[in-house]
Amino acid sequence: MKEYNFDIAVIGGGPSGVCAAVSAARSGAKVLIVEQYGVLGGMSTMGQVAPWMTFHDMQGVQVVRGLGQEIVDRLTARGMCRGHVRDTMGETYSVTPFDNEGLKLVLAEMCREEGITLLFHTFVFGAETEDRRIKYLRAANKNGEVRIRAKVYIDGSGDGDIFAMTGCSYEKGREGDHLMMPCTTNFSMYNVDFVKIRDFMLAHPEDFHDKTDMTAMRETGALPDCVSGFFEEWKRGQEELDMHILRERILFFRGVRDDIATVNTTRLTEVDCTDADSMSNAEVELRKQVCQVAELLKKYVPGFEKAEILGIAPIVGIREGRRLAGEYVLTGDDLRAAKRFDDEIAVYGYPIDQHHPDGAGFTQSTIPAYGIPYRTLVPKEIDNLLVTGRCISCDREAQSSLRTTPGVMAIGEAAGAAAAEAAEKNIPVRNVDIPVLQALLRSRGAYLD
């Protein structure tokens, strides 16, 4: 049986996992990324989740820097990102449009530069533990069963697969029925006329999200980057096309090119991302919805008359899965109070944004910047495992904010640096020297002020 032996094994090559791996490698660790697909980037590539929201708090302070900003800079230098632009939808201070295909290349290059080993097409299905430590992970690929051995493991699976299989405590979904936020399959369309869309928005502001910023479009002729609305067109199209999608509006974003829109409008409730049968059904149903939404856009929405589908995300977009019950549980009350922590390793400021798990609509509230403590990455039961991404230790309200990509990039960078220290010193991850970790993160550009 083939075995892999590394200082750090990161399970999941999404933005958070890659940032963790690069951070650990830059601290001198020998790092492996295990990824079930054939590319890096997770929801940002395979899920076509774009733009990134958001690197800033609502006052315009950039709170996500470090590796997240480095990725933006690398993409921008290649013409694959427009940098941070104002959110015309009004829900955040900024959004960051980028090219999904370009991100695949940039992330792989960063890993190669740091000597990180990439193990694609490999699925972790089991773990052997002893004395509060993971001895090895069991995985499968074209070689058959393989074993992953490391001094420290990082769960970057998004769904908490590793902490679940190692017996760590966790929560999942809404209390009582365990329903989670709905899933979405994103897709992109080209030949979209954003000039026509802008002009319609200015003529019919009541047809759009009430926070939409019309001023810049009216005064400077700027094109919208984020469009939330077309309420009447959506309602009419749903009725006339006999559609039954539990959403009350159309949501799409302007891409790196002015004629491409990323559409985030499909919606399926009662999906369990930790269950293969449920996810298989979601893949089929949501691709059916993609065709329906594209037809509605072309028939009813000004600016989409000549548009065609450019690409459909290969995988369903997941908003919510398992949540670790770790050393500290970050709460929505912590976020609303702008709570800061002695052991914080990241700062974030995306709104509390809960999509209703059993119907249309969402509940959203603007919040100030808040701290994310290191303890939310640390399981209670396993000494050589850290958790990164949307499944860190938090309640549902906090998860609905920190789940978005820039935030999990910052969390991942901290997880990687901490894992490298724990591996080098052969100590439990909870015993990492927090002031030393924070100083290292600051030296690499992270915002912890």
VOPAGU-2260 file (C-alpha; in pm, 1 decimal, decimal comma):
REM VOPAGU-2260
SITE   aa  ch    i         X         Y         Z
SITE  MET   A    0       0,0       0,0       0,0
SITE  LYS   A    1     137,1     339,6     -97,0
SITE  GLU   A    2     202,6     583,7     186,6
SITE  TYR   A    3     266,6     957,8     191,4
SITE  ASN   A    4     466,8    1105,8     479,1
SITE  PHE   A    5     472,3    1482,4     537,1
SITE  ASP   A    6     500,1    1739,7     811,5
SITE  ILE   A    7     161,1    1885,8     718,4
SITE  ALA   A    8    -125,7    1724,5     526,7
SITE  VAL   A    9    -397,3    1964,3     411,6
SITE  ILE   A   10    -718,5    1788,5     312,9
SITE  GLY   A   11    -897,2    2007,0      59,0
SITE  GLY   A   12    -744,7    2240,7    -198,4
SITE  GLY   A   13    -994,8    2525,3    -185,2
SITE  PRO   A   14    -878,4    2883,9    -124,4
SITE  SER   A   15    -854,7    2824,7     250,9
SITE  GLY   A   16    -667,3    2497,6     212,3
SITE  VAL   A   17    -423,2    2643,8     -39,3
SITE  CYS   A   18    -354,4    2943,7     183,7
SITE  ALA   A   19    -292,9    2703,4     473,3
SITE  ALA   A   20     -54,1    2495,5     264,8
SITE  VAL   A   21     142,1    2791,9     127,6
SITE  SER   A   22     164,0    2946,9     474,0
SITE  ALA   A   23     294,7    2622,7     625,0
SITE  ALA   A   24     545,5    2574,9     344,1
SITE  ARG   A   25     678,0    2928,3     389,5
SITE  SER   A   26     738,9    2835,9     752,2
SITE  GLY   A   27     963,3    2553,7     638,8
SITE  ALA   A   28     723,7    2260,5     656,1
SITE  LYS   A   29     702,3    1977,4     404,5
SITE  VAL   A   30     340,6    2000,0     285,3
SITE  LEU   A   31      91,8    1779,4     100,7
SITE  ILE   A   32    -247,8    1887,6     -35,3
SITE  VAL   A   33    -501,1    1608,2     -87,3
SITE  GLU   A   34    -777,3    1718,0    -326,1
SITE  GLN   A   35   -1070,7    1511,2    -454,8
SITE  TYR   A   36   -1092,1    1700,3    -785,9
SITE  GLY   A   37    -827,4    1772,8   -1048,1
SITE  VAL   A   38    -782,4    2143,5    -976,6
SITE  LEU   A   39    -731,5    2376,5    -683,8
SITE  GLY   A   40    -970,6    2654,1    -584,7
SITE  GLY   A   41   -1276,1    2469,5    -456,0
SITE  MET   A   42   -1590,1    2682,2    -469,7
SITE  SER   A   43   -1398,7    2965,4    -640,7
SITE  THR   A   44   -1309,8    2747,2    -939,9
SITE  MET   A   45   -1517,9    2429,4    -944,3
SITE  GLY   A   46   -1816,5    2612,8    -798,3
SITE  GLN   A   47   -1772,9    2928,4   -1012,0
SITE  VAL   A   48   -1840,9    3140,9    -704,3
SITE  ALA   A   49   -1740,1    3490,9    -809,6
SITE  PRO   A   50   -1675,1    3769,5    -728,7
SITE  TRP   A   51   -1503,5    3742,7    -391,8
SITE  MET   A   52   -1695,0    3921,2    -115,3
SITE  THR   A   53   -1529,8    4092,8      69,0
SITE  PHE   A   54   -1177,3    4201,4     160,2
SITE  HIS   A   55   -1304,8    4515,4     342,9
SITE  ASP   A   56   -1527,0    4602,3     632,5
SITE  MET   A   57   -1820,0    4837,5     576,6
SITE  GLN   A   58   -1604,4    5141,6     662,0
SITE  GLY   A   59   -1366,7    5058,0     379,0
SITE  VAL   A   60   -1081,1    4919,0     588,7
SITE  GLN   A   61    -913,6    4626,6     415,1
SITE  VAL   A   62    -919,2    4358,0     682,4
SITE  VAL   A   63    -810,0    4064,1     463,2
SITE  ARG   A   64    -456,4    4109,3     336,6
SITE  GLY   A   65    -160,1    3869,4     341,5
SITE  LEU   A   66    -193,3    3568,2     112,6
SITE  GLY   A   67    -544,1    3664,4       4,8
SITE  GLN   A   68    -417,0    3995,0    -131,8
SITE  GLU   A   69    -116,1    3822,3    -289,5
SITE  ILE   A   70    -352,0    3600,2    -488,3
SITE  VAL   A   71    -546,4    3906,5    -601,9
SITE  ASP   A   72    -223,5    4079,5    -705,4
SITE  ARG   A   73    -104,9    3777,9    -905,0
SITE  LEU   A   74    -435,8    3753,6   -1087,4
SITE  THR   A   75    -448,1    4126,7   -1152,8
SITE  ALA   A   76     -97,7    4125,5   -1301,2
SITE  ARG   A   77    -221,1    3871,7   -1556,6
SITE  GLY   A   78    -537,4    4062,2   -1641,2
SITE  MET   A   79    -743,5    3795,9   -1463,8
SITE  CYS   A   80    -882,2    4019,6   -1189,4
SITE  ARG   A   81   -1015,7    4376,3   -1171,2
SITE  GLY   A   82    -900,1    4424,5    -814,8
SITE  HIS   A   83   -1129,1    4549,8    -539,8
SITE  VAL   A   84   -1423,9    4750,7    -673,9
SITE  ARG   A   85   -1720,1    4903,5    -494,4
SITE  ASP   A   86   -2023,7    4684,2    -443,0
SITE  THR   A   87   -2302,5    4848,8    -644,7
SITE  MET   A   88   -2550,5    4617,4    -471,6
SITE  GLY   A   89   -2475,3    4790,7    -141,2
SITE  GLU   A   90   -2441,7    4479,9      75,6
SITE  THR   A   91   -2063,9    4507,8     123,5
SITE  TYR   A   92   -1801,2    4776,9      73,1
SITE  SER   A   93   -1622,0    4596,2    -207,8
SITE  VAL   A   94   -1625,0    4293,6    -434,1
SITE  THR   A   95   -1332,4    4143,7    -625,4
SITE  PRO   A   96   -1415,4    4008,9    -974,4
SITE  PHE   A   97   -1170,7    3744,9   -1097,5
SITE  ASP   A   98   -1137,0    3480,9   -1365,6
SITE  ASN   A   99   -1210,9    3130,2   -1235,1
SITE  GLU   A  100    -987,0    2962,3   -1492,2
SITE  GLY   A  101    -698,8    3196,4   -1416,6
SITE  LEU   A  102    -730,1    3116,6   -1046,9
SITE  LYS   A  103    -669,0    2747,3   -1119,1
SITE  LEU   A  104    -334,0    2837,7   -1273,7
SITE  VAL   A  105    -225,3    3089,4   -1011,1
SITE  LEU   A  106    -296,5    2862,2    -714,7
SITE  ALA   A  107    -112,0    2569,2    -874,2
SITE  GLU   A  108     186,0    2792,0    -950,6
SITE  MET   A  109     200,9    2917,7    -592,8
SITE  CYS   A  110     203,4    2561,9    -463,1
SITE  ARG   A  111     476,7    2458,8    -706,5
SITE  GLU   A  112     688,9    2758,1    -608,6
SITE  GLU   A  113     673,6    2650,9    -241,9
SITE  GLY   A  114     751,0    2285,3    -312,1
SITE  ILE   A  115     405,4    2167,7    -205,7
SITE  THR   A  116     309,9    1819,1    -323,2
SITE  LEU   A  117     -32,6    1801,0    -489,6
SITE  LEU   A  118    -227,4    1476,1    -473,3
SITE  PHE   A  119    -533,4    1514,4    -695,7
SITE  HIS   A  120    -822,1    1276,8    -762,8
SITE  THR   A  121    -792,1    1140,5    -410,3
SITE  PHE   A  122   -1073,8    1103,5    -159,3
SITE  VAL   A  123   -1015,2    1061,2     213,0
SITE  PHE   A  124   -1263,7     813,8     359,4
SITE  GLY   A  125   -1129,5     711,4     698,3
SITE  ALA   A  126    -891,8     780,9     983,6
SITE  GLU   A  127    -695,6     581,4    1235,6
SITE  THR   A  128    -654,1     760,2    1569,2
SITE  GLU   A  129    -469,9     677,5    1889,5
SITE  ASP   A  130    -409,4     871,8    2210,8
SITE  ARG   A  131    -580,8    1187,8    2083,8
SITE  ARG   A  132    -377,0    1189,9    1762,5
SITE  ILE   A  133    -440,6    1096,5    1401,3
SITE  LYS   A  134    -200,0     814,9    1312,3
SITE  TYR   A  135    -292,4     821,5     943,6
SITE  LEU   A  136    -577,4     893,2     706,3
SITE  ARG   A  137    -716,6     637,0     465,8
SITE  ALA   A  138    -773,0     758,8     112,5
SITE  ALA   A  139    -842,1     612,1    -230,7
SITE  ASN   A  140    -742,2     696,9    -586,4
SITE  LYS   A  141    -631,2     518,6    -905,2
SITE  ASN   A  142    -361,0     346,5    -701,4
SITE  GLY   A  143    -620,9     187,4    -475,9
SITE  GLU   A  144    -612,0     259,6    -105,1
SITE  VAL   A  145    -334,0     492,2      12,3
SITE  ARG   A  146    -235,7     620,4     353,9
SITE  ILE   A  147    -161,8     979,0     446,9
SITE  ARG   A  148      73,9    1025,3     741,0
SITE  ALA   A  149     163,1    1366,2     882,7
SITE  LYS   A  150     272,0    1531,7    1202,9
SITE  VAL   A  151     -21,4    1774,9    1178,5
SITE  TYR   A  152    -335,7    1760,9     965,3
SITE  ILE   A  153    -549,2    2050,6     846,5
SITE  ASP   A  154    -916,3    1988,6     765,3
SITE  GLY   A  155    -983,4    2215,4     467,8
SITE  SER   A  156   -1263,5    1997,4     331,5
SITE  GLY   A  157   -1527,4    2268,2     377,7
SITE  ASP   A  158   -1772,2    2015,1     517,6
SITE  GLY   A  159   -1566,6    1905,4     817,9
SITE  ASP   A  160   -1512,2    1555,0     679,5
SITE  ILE   A  161   -1188,8    1497,5     868,0
SITE  PHE   A  162   -1296,9    1618,3    1209,6
SITE  ALA   A  163   -1617,9    1417,3    1173,3
SITE  MET   A  164   -1440,6    1090,6    1090,4
SITE  THR   A  165   -1194,2    1139,7    1376,8
SITE  GLY   A  166   -1470,7    1168,0    1635,8
SITE  CYS   A  167   -1463,7    1542,1    1702,6
SITE  SER   A  168   -1775,0    1717,2    1829,5
SITE  TYR   A  169   -1969,3    1919,5    1572,4
SITE  GLU   A  170   -2305,0    2072,2    1486,9
SITE  LYS   A  171   -2490,3    2063,0    1156,3
SITE  GLY   A  172   -2773,4    2280,3    1031,4
SITE  ARG   A  173   -3058,1    2445,8    1213,5
SITE  GLU   A  174   -3134,9    2336,8    1566,7
SITE  GLY   A  175   -3423,1    2092,6    1571,1
SITE  ASP   A  176   -3448,0    1984,4    1207,1
SITE  HIS   A  177   -3080,5    2024,7    1103,4
SITE  LEU   A  178   -3178,5    2188,3     774,0
SITE  MET   A  179   -2899,6    2387,4     612,0
SITE  MET   A  180   -2892,1    2687,8     383,8
SITE  PRO   A  181   -2996,1    2610,0      25,8
SITE  CYS   A  182   -2751,0    2512,4    -245,6
SITE  THR   A  183   -2687,6    2690,6    -575,0
SITE  THR   A  184   -2525,2    2595,2    -903,1
SITE  ASN   A  185   -2362,8    2903,5   -1051,3
SITE  PHE   A  186   -2320,2    2954,8   -1423,7
SITE  SER   A  187   -2186,6    3221,1   -1656,6
SITE  MET   A  188   -2330,4    3380,7   -1970,5
SITE  TYR   A  189   -2157,2    3583,8   -2242,8
SITE  ASN   A  190   -2286,4    3847,4   -2487,9
SITE  VAL   A  191   -2449,2    4024,1   -2193,5
SITE  ASP   A  192   -2516,3    4395,4   -2252,7
SITE  PHE   A  193   -2433,8    4565,6   -1922,7
SITE  VAL   A  194   -2495,7    4909,9   -2074,9
SITE  LYS   A  195   -2855,9    4812,6   -2136,6
SITE  ILE   A  196   -2879,4    4664,4   -1788,8
SITE  ARG   A  197   -2744,5    4986,4   -1634,2
SITE  ASP   A  198   -2989,2    5202,9   -1826,8
SITE  PHE   A  199   -3282,0    4984,7   -1720,3
SITE  MET   A  200   -3171,5    5000,4   -1357,8
SITE  LEU   A  201   -3155,7    5379,8   -1366,5
SITE  ALA   A  202   -3502,8    5396,7   -1522,4
SITE  HIS   A  203   -3656,8    5145,1   -1278,7
SITE  PRO   A  204   -3477,2    5169,7    -941,8
SITE  GLU   A  205   -3780,2    5027,0    -760,7
SITE  ASP   A  206   -3717,4    4696,8    -939,4
SITE  PHE   A  207   -3389,5    4639,3    -753,3
SITE  HIS   A  208   -3247,5    4573,5    -409,2
SITE  ASP   A  209   -3311,7    4877,8    -191,9
SITE  LYS   A  210   -2941,1    4923,0    -110,9
SITE  THR   A  211   -2839,3    4942,3    -475,6
SITE  ASP   A  212   -2609,9    5239,1    -538,8
SITE  MET   A  213   -2745,6    5417,2    -846,8
SITE  THR   A  214   -2539,1    5732,8    -794,1
SITE  ALA   A  215   -2215,6    5629,5    -963,7
SITE  MET   A  216   -2401,4    5480,1   -1259,0
SITE  ARG   A  217   -2606,6    5795,7   -1300,8
SITE  GLU   A  218   -2323,4    6046,1   -1254,2
SITE  THR   A  219   -2031,1    5870,5   -1423,0
SITE  GLY   A  220   -2188,9    5611,9   -1650,2
SITE  ALA   A  221   -2024,4    5326,9   -1456,8
SITE  LEU   A  222   -2150,1    4977,1   -1523,9
SITE  PRO   A  223   -2295,9    4777,2   -1233,8
SITE  ASP   A  224   -2075,1    4508,1   -1083,8
SITE  CYS   A  225   -2346,8    4345,6    -874,1
SITE  VAL   A  226   -2713,7    4327,3    -973,5
SITE  SER   A  227   -2981,3    4209,7    -732,6
SITE  GLY   A  228   -3339,7    4253,9    -839,9
SITE  PHE   A  229   -3538,7    4243,5   -1162,3
SITE  PHE   A  230   -3821,3    4150,3    -925,4
SITE  GLU   A  231   -4102,2    4198,1   -1178,0
SITE  GLU   A  232   -3920,4    4019,6   -1458,8
SITE  TRP   A  233   -3840,5    3725,4   -1230,7
SITE  LYS   A  234   -4199,1    3698,7   -1108,3
SITE  ARG   A  235   -4341,7    3721,1   -1457,7
SITE  GLY   A  236   -4094,0    3471,6   -1597,7
SITE  GLN   A  237   -4154,4    3221,3   -1317,7
SITE  GLU   A  238   -4528,6    3234,6   -1381,5
SITE  GLU   A  239   -4522,2    3223,3   -1760,5
SITE  LEU   A  240   -4252,0    2956,5   -1782,1
SITE  ASP   A  241   -4408,9    2753,1   -1497,9
SITE  MET   A  242   -4090,3    2760,6   -1291,2
SITE  HIS   A  243   -4082,0    2678,5    -921,6
SITE  ILE   A  244   -3748,9    2806,0    -792,5
SITE  LEU   A  245   -3760,5    2926,5    -431,0
SITE  ARG   A  246   -3605,3    3265,0    -492,2
SITE  GLU   A  247   -3761,1    3608,3    -510,0
SITE  ARG   A  248   -3506,0    3786,8    -730,4
SITE  ILE   A  249   -3231,1    3752,7    -989,0
SITE  LEU   A  250   -2870,0    3787,3    -875,5
SITE  PHE   A  251   -2572,4    3817,4   -1107,9
SITE  PHE   A  252   -2229,5    3982,1   -1126,2
SITE  ARG   A  253   -2016,8    4143,2   -1396,1
SITE  GLY   A  254   -1699,5    3948,5   -1458,5
SITE  VAL   A  255   -1350,5    4047,7   -1565,8
SITE  ARG   A  256   -1493,0    4109,4   -1914,7
SITE  ASP   A  257   -1781,0    4353,0   -1951,7
SITE  ASP   A  258   -1994,5    4108,8   -2152,1
SITE  ILE   A  259   -1982,9    3817,8   -1906,7
SITE  ALA   A  260   -2219,1    3767,8   -1613,9
SITE  THR   A  261   -2187,5    3511,3   -1335,8
SITE  VAL   A  262   -2541,9    3412,9   -1239,2
SITE  ASN   A  263   -2617,3    3311,5    -881,0
SITE  THR   A  264   -2992,7    3247,2    -895,6
SITE  THR   A  265   -3063,8    2874,1    -885,3
SITE  ARG   A  266   -3173,6    2745,5    -547,6
SITE  LEU   A  267   -3251,0    2408,4    -391,7
SITE  THR   A  268   -3351,9    2355,5     -29,7
SITE  GLU   A  269   -3327,2    2050,7     197,4
SITE  VAL   A  270   -2991,9    1940,9      55,3
SITE  ASP   A  271   -2745,1    1768,1     288,4
SITE  CYS   A  272   -2391,5    1821,9     160,5
SITE  THR   A  273   -2267,7    1538,8     383,6
SITE  ASP   A  274   -2491,0    1281,5     211,1
SITE  ALA   A  275   -2399,6    1146,1    -134,7
SITE  ASP   A  276   -2757,8    1063,0    -234,1
SITE  SER   A  277   -2875,6    1411,6    -147,0
SITE  MET   A  278   -2588,0    1574,3    -335,5
SITE  SER   A  279   -2640,9    1355,6    -642,0
SITE  ASN   A  280   -3002,1    1466,6    -663,5
SITE  ALA   A  281   -2897,5    1830,2    -615,9
SITE  GLU   A  282   -2650,2    1815,1    -904,5
SITE  VAL   A  283   -2925,3    1702,9   -1144,9
SITE  GLU   A  284   -3199,6    1931,9   -1018,7
SITE  LEU   A  285   -2983,9    2243,7   -1011,1
SITE  ARG   A  286   -2853,1    2192,9   -1365,5
SITE  LYS   A  287   -3215,5    2173,7   -1473,7
SITE  GLN   A  288   -3269,0    2506,6   -1297,7
SITE  VAL   A  289   -2966,8    2655,0   -1478,8
SITE  CYS   A  290   -3141,1    2594,7   -1812,8
SITE  GLN   A  291   -3464,2    2744,3   -1680,5
SITE  VAL   A  292   -3297,1    3055,7   -1540,8
SITE  ALA   A  293   -3098,9    3110,3   -1861,7
SITE  GLU   A  294   -3419,4    3089,3   -2064,4
SITE  LEU   A  295   -3590,0    3337,7   -1833,2
SITE  LEU   A  296   -3299,3    3581,8   -1857,5
SITE  LYS   A  297   -3299,2    3572,4   -2236,8
SITE  LYS   A  298   -3676,4    3618,6   -2264,5
SITE  TYR   A  299   -3750,6    3870,3   -1988,8
SITE  VAL   A  300   -3440,3    4057,3   -1872,6
SITE  PRO   A  301   -3309,7    4355,7   -2072,0
SITE  GLY   A  302   -2945,4    4302,5   -2167,2
SITE  PHE   A  303   -2964,8    3923,2   -2191,1
SITE  GLU   A  304   -3147,4    3897,0   -2524,2
SITE  LYS   A  305   -2838,5    3772,9   -2712,2
SITE  ALA   A  306   -2667,0    3604,8   -2417,4
SITE  GLU   A  307   -2570,3    3238,5   -2417,9
SITE  ILE   A  308   -2441,3    3002,8   -2150,3
SITE  LEU   A  309   -2061,3    3012,3   -2130,2
SITE  GLY   A  310   -2008,6    2759,3   -1853,0
SITE  ILE   A  311   -2187,6    2575,1   -1573,5
SITE  ALA   A  312   -2014,1    2502,8   -1245,6
SITE  PRO   A  313   -1911,6    2134,7   -1235,8
SITE  ILE   A  314   -2020,7    2106,7    -873,8
SITE  VAL   A  315   -2301,9    2239,0    -658,5
SITE  GLY   A  316   -2225,2    2548,7    -454,0
SITE  ILE   A  317   -2251,3    2475,2     -80,4
SITE  ARG   A  318   -2321,2    2745,7     177,2
SITE  GLU   A  319   -2338,9    2537,7     491,7
SITE  GLY   A  320   -2229,5    2199,5     623,6
SITE  ARG   A  321   -2085,5    2074,0     950,8
SITE  ARG   A  322   -1949,5    2319,2    1207,7
SITE  LEU   A  323   -1679,9    2215,8    1453,3
SITE  ALA   A  324   -1765,2    2240,4    1824,1
SITE  GLY   A  325   -1414,9    2342,2    1921,6
SITE  GLU   A  326   -1229,7    2516,4    2201,5
SITE  TYR   A  327   -1438,6    2830,9    2140,8
SITE  VAL   A  328   -1767,3    2870,4    1952,4
SITE  LEU   A  329   -1785,7    3205,9    1774,0
SITE  THR   A  330   -2140,9    3343,5    1780,5
SITE  GLY   A  331   -2354,8    3592,0    1597,1
SITE  ASP   A  332   -2364,2    3799,0    1914,5
SITE  ASP   A  333   -1982,8    3812,7    1904,7
SITE  LEU   A  334   -2001,2    3948,8    1551,1
SITE  ARG   A  335   -2265,6    4211,2    1625,4
SITE  ALA   A  336   -2062,0    4327,8    1926,0
SITE  ALA   A  337   -1746,1    4354,1    1710,8
SITE  LYS   A  338   -1578,9    4130,4    1966,5
SITE  ARG   A  339   -1200,9    4103,0    1957,4
SITE  PHE   A  340    -990,1    3831,3    2113,7
SITE  ASP   A  341    -646,8    3794,0    2269,4
SITE  ASP   A  342    -586,4    3493,4    2046,3
SITE  GLU   A  343    -739,0    3627,0    1726,4
SITE  ILE   A  344    -575,0    3519,1    1402,4
SITE  ALA   A  345    -797,9    3698,8    1151,2
SITE  VAL   A  346   -1039,9    3989,8    1124,5
SITE  TYR   A  347   -1345,4    3988,5     900,6
SITE  GLY   A  348   -1651,2    4198,5     822,7
SITE  TYR   A  349   -1890,4    4030,7     577,3
SITE  PRO   A  350   -2257,7    4067,9     679,5
SITE  ILE   A  351   -2452,3    3801,9     864,8
SITE  ASP   A  352   -2617,0    3650,7     557,8
SITE  GLN   A  353   -2849,5    3357,4     624,5
SITE  HIS   A  354   -3037,4    3213,8     328,6
SITE  HIS   A  355   -3357,8    3057,2     454,4
SITE  PRO   A  356   -3322,4    2676,9     465,9
SITE  ASP   A  357   -3685,8    2601,0     380,6
SITE  GLY   A  358   -3805,3    2879,2     152,7
SITE  ALA   A  359   -3722,0    3182,7     -56,6
SITE  GLY   A  360   -3533,5    3487,1      65,7
SITE  PHE   A  361   -3259,3    3554,2     315,6
SITE  THR   A  362   -3196,3    3745,5     636,2
SITE  GLN   A  363   -2904,8    3985,2     620,3
SITE  SER   A  364   -2761,9    4235,8     864,9
SITE  THR   A  365   -2459,8    4461,3     837,4
SITE  ILE   A  366   -2201,4    4417,6    1112,8
SITE  PRO   A  367   -1872,6    4582,5    1210,1
SITE  ALA   A  368   -1537,9    4409,2    1173,9
SITE  TYR   A  369   -1487,8    4127,3    1424,3
SITE  GLY   A  370   -1205,9    3900,7    1537,1
SITE  ILE   A  371   -1173,8    3527,4    1476,6
SITE  PRO   A  372    -994,7    3353,9    1765,7
SITE  TYR   A  373    -743,0    3075,3    1715,3
SITE  ARG   A  374    -948,2    2852,5    1946,3
SITE  THR   A  375   -1218,4    2821,9    1676,9
SITE  LEU   A  376    -968,8    2622,1    1468,8
SITE  VAL   A  377    -886,8    2378,7    1749,6
SITE  PRO   A  378   -1090,4    2059,2    1812,0
SITE  LYS   A  379   -1137,3    1945,1    2169,9
SITE  GLU   A  380   -1061,8    1580,7    2098,6
SITE  ILE   A  381    -761,6    1561,1    1861,0
SITE  ASP   A  382    -419,5    1714,8    1930,4
SITE  ASN   A  383    -269,9    1714,7    1579,7
SITE  LEU   A  384    -564,6    1849,3    1379,5
SITE  LEU   A  385    -655,2    2205,9    1288,4
SITE  VAL   A  386    -967,6    2314,3    1102,4
SITE  THR   A  387    -994,1    2588,8     843,3
SITE  GLY   A  388   -1264,9    2728,6     617,9
SITE  ARG   A  389   -1638,0    2764,0     665,8
SITE  CYS   A  390   -1654,8    2468,4     907,8
SITE  ILE   A  391   -1456,2    2617,6    1197,4
SITE  SER   A  392   -1616,0    2634,2    1542,4
SITE  CYS   A  393   -1909,0    2879,4    1527,3
SITE  ASP   A  394   -2285,2    2901,8    1539,1
SITE  ARG   A  395   -2504,8    2934,4    1229,1
SITE  GLU   A  396   -2516,1    3313,8    1237,8
SITE  ALA   A  397   -2138,5    3349,5    1258,2
SITE  GLN   A  398   -2092,3    3083,3     990,4
SITE  SER   A  399   -2314,0    3277,4     751,2
SITE  SER   A  400   -2060,0    3560,6     764,7
SITE  LEU   A  401   -1720,7    3393,0     784,3
SITE  ARG   A  402   -1807,2    3134,3     516,2
SITE  THR   A  403   -1718,8    3366,3     227,7
SITE  THR   A  404   -1386,1    3328,8      50,3
SITE  PRO   A  405   -1169,4    3622,0     165,5
SITE  GLY   A  406   -1241,3    3536,9     528,2
SITE  VAL   A  407   -1148,4    3171,1     491,5
SITE  MET   A  408    -829,4    3271,9     307,3
SITE  ALA   A  409    -720,0    3464,4     616,5
SITE  ILE   A  410    -817,4    3174,6     843,4
SITE  GLY   A  411    -623,5    2933,0     624,1
SITE  GLU   A  412    -307,9    3142,1     632,3
SITE  ALA   A  413    -317,4    3135,5    1012,1
SITE  ALA   A  414    -392,1    2762,5    1026,4
SITE  GLY   A  415     -92,0    2683,1     808,6
SITE  ALA   A  416     149,2    2891,1    1014,3
SITE  ALA   A  417      19,9    2737,5    1338,1
SITE  ALA   A  418      39,6    2384,2    1201,2
SITE  ALA   A  419     400,8    2437,5    1097,0
SITE  GLU   A  420     494,9    2548,1    1448,8
SITE  ALA   A  421     314,4    2253,6    1606,9
SITE  ALA   A  422     486,0    2010,9    1369,3
SITE  GLU   A  423     831,0    2161,2    1422,5
SITE  LYS   A  424     802,8    2159,8    1801,9
SITE  ASN   A  425     603,5    1835,5    1820,8
SITE  ILE   A  426     339,2    1996,3    2041,3
SITE  PRO   A  427     -41,6    1977,3    2046,9
SITE  VAL   A  428    -196,3    2241,2    1821,1
SITE  ARG   A  429    -366,4    2405,2    2121,1
SITE  ASN   A  430     -20,9    2480,4    2266,4
SITE  VAL   A  431      96,5    2697,3    1978,3
SITE  ASP   A  432     248,6    3024,4    2100,1
SITE  ILE   A  433     -20,8    3275,9    2009,2
SITE  PRO   A  434     186,5    3598,4    2033,5
SITE  VAL   A  435     455,0    3439,1    1815,4
SITE  LEU   A  436     190,9    3326,5    1565,4
SITE  GLN   A  437      32,5    3670,9    1556,9
SITE  ALA   A  438     369,9    3839,0    1506,6
SITE  LEU   A  439     445,0    3604,8    1217,0
SITE  LEU   A  440     108,5    3675,0    1053,7
SITE  ARG   A  441     159,7    4050,7    1087,4
SITE  SER   A  442     506,9    4018,9     931,5
SITE  ARG   A  443     340,5    3853,0     633,4
SITE  GLY   A  444      90,7    4136,4     592,2
SITE  ALA   A  445    -210,3    4007,1     784,4
SITE  TYR   A  446    -443,7    4262,0     945,7
SITE  LEU   A  447    -482,4    4203,8    1320,4
SITE  ASP   A  448    -517,6    4562,8    1444,8
